[in-house]
Amino acid sequence: MISLEQARARILAPLRATAAEVVALSEAWGRVAAVPVRARLTQPPRDVSAMDGFALCAADGRLGAVLRVVGSAPAGHPWEGTLRPGEALRIFTGSIMPAGADAVLLQEDAEFAGARVTVQEAVAVGRWIRPAGQDFASGDVLVQAGKRLNSRDIGLIAAGNHPWLSVHRRPRVAILATGDEIALPGEPIPAGGIVSSNSHALAALVRACGGEPVVLPVAPDDPASLAAAAAAASGMDMFVTTGGASVGQHDLVQSALGGLQVDFWTVAMRPGKPVIHGQLGDVPMLGLPGNPVSSLICGIVFLLPAIERLSGLPGEAPPVVQATLAAPLGANDQRADHLRATLAEGPDGALLVTAFARQDSAMLGVLARADALILRPPHAPALAAGASVPIIRLDALGL
C-alpha cells in the first residue's frame, strides 16, 4: 500500500491541461482562462463625474458663489466646449468632465434656478471625479491565465470589451460501473442485484468540477465486456471505473483491460483501499472501489484535483479547515480515515463537528447528510471532546 498523499501525487503527475478553445463570454463562467485577458480599452476612457451635479473650476466654487450654467451633458453626450471662469455645466453620474473643470459641485450642495447655480458647499479640486484609467488602462491584465472565471471576472472582462475568450476545453471523463449485480436507475434489477449510484454520483462530481462526464453502460463481470467499455473510453481525458478494483475472483478490471500499465492498486485510506491508477494507451485510468461511499470519497480525494489539473488549474488537495470535536474519537489504525460528520456552531461561535456513529462504506444516506469529513491520519491517537481536528467541508466543495 502507498499513502494517500503519494497516491494523489502520482495521479496528478502525468496530467496536463486540455487544449484551448474559444467560447462566447456568456458561456465562460466556470471555465479556466487559457491565456491572460488584457483590457482592450481604458476604463473610464476620460475623467468622468462620480455624482450628479455641476462641473466647474474649483477656484470658482467658493461658498456663496453664483455661476452661470452654460449647458447640460448627460452620460453618453459629452459637452465639447471649454468652461470659462464663472461658468458651470450640469452633469450626471458618468458624464465626461468638460475642459476647464477640475471639480464637481453636488446637486444637493447647490441651489439651481434658471441659468444660475449658487454654491452652498465649497468644492475641492478633484472631488467627485473618477480619473481616466481609474479602473484599468488599455493593455492591463484583467485576468491571469489559469484562473477559473467567476461572475466578477466575467463582469471585468466584459468591461474590458471582450466578447470571446480563450479557455481550456472541459475535460471529458468516461465513467464505467462494473459488476453482474448492478443496474442503472430505471433498468431491470438482476436477482440479488442493486441499483448503481456510483456512475451518477461521480458524473455529478465531474460536472461540478468543470468536467464533462460520459456515463458508459454498466459492464458485467466478463473480460469481453470490460474490454469493449475500455475501447469506448478512447480519446477521453480520463477513464474512471468503479468496482472490480480489488483482488477477489470476480474483480477483473486489471486483468481485462489489455494494455493497462498499472502504477499502483492499493492506498492506505478508509474508505477506499482498493484504488487502481494507471495508463490505458493515451488515457489516464483511475479505478475506484464499488462501495458507493468509498467511490465518492475517493472521487473527492483523487478525481476532483485530477479534473482541476486537466482544466488548467494546479490541482490541489481539497481545502482543509479546523473544527472542534463535539464528542470523543477513538484511536485510528494504519489507514488515513475520512469520517462522515455533521457541523454545528457552538455557543462561542466555534465550529463543532460530530462524527456519525455508523461509518459503513455502503451507507449513502449518511454521506448525503454529512456536512464534512473528519480527517484522521494513520495511527492518530484517541481524542477527547474539545480537541481540534482537520476537516474537509463538503459544502465548500460545491458538491
Secondary structure, DSSP 8 states (H G I E B T S, - for coil): -B-HHHHHHHHHTT-----EEEEEGGG-TT-BBSS-EE-SS-BSSS-EESSSEEEE-GGG--TT-EEEEEEEE-TT----SB--TTEEEEE-TT-B--BT--EEEEGGGEEEETTEEEESS---TTTTEE-TTSSB-TT-EEE-TT-B--HHHHHHHHHTT-SEEEEE---EEEEEEB-TTEE-TTS---TT-EE--HHHHHHHHHHHTT-EEEE---B-SSHHHHHHHHHHTTT-SEEEEES--SSSTT--HHHHSTTEEEEE--BSEES----EEEEETTEEEEEE-SSHHHHHHHIIIIIHHHHHHHHTS-------EEEEESS-B----SSEEEEEEEEEE-TTS-EEEEE-S---TT-HHHHHH-SEEEEE-TT---B-TT-EEEEEETGGGT-
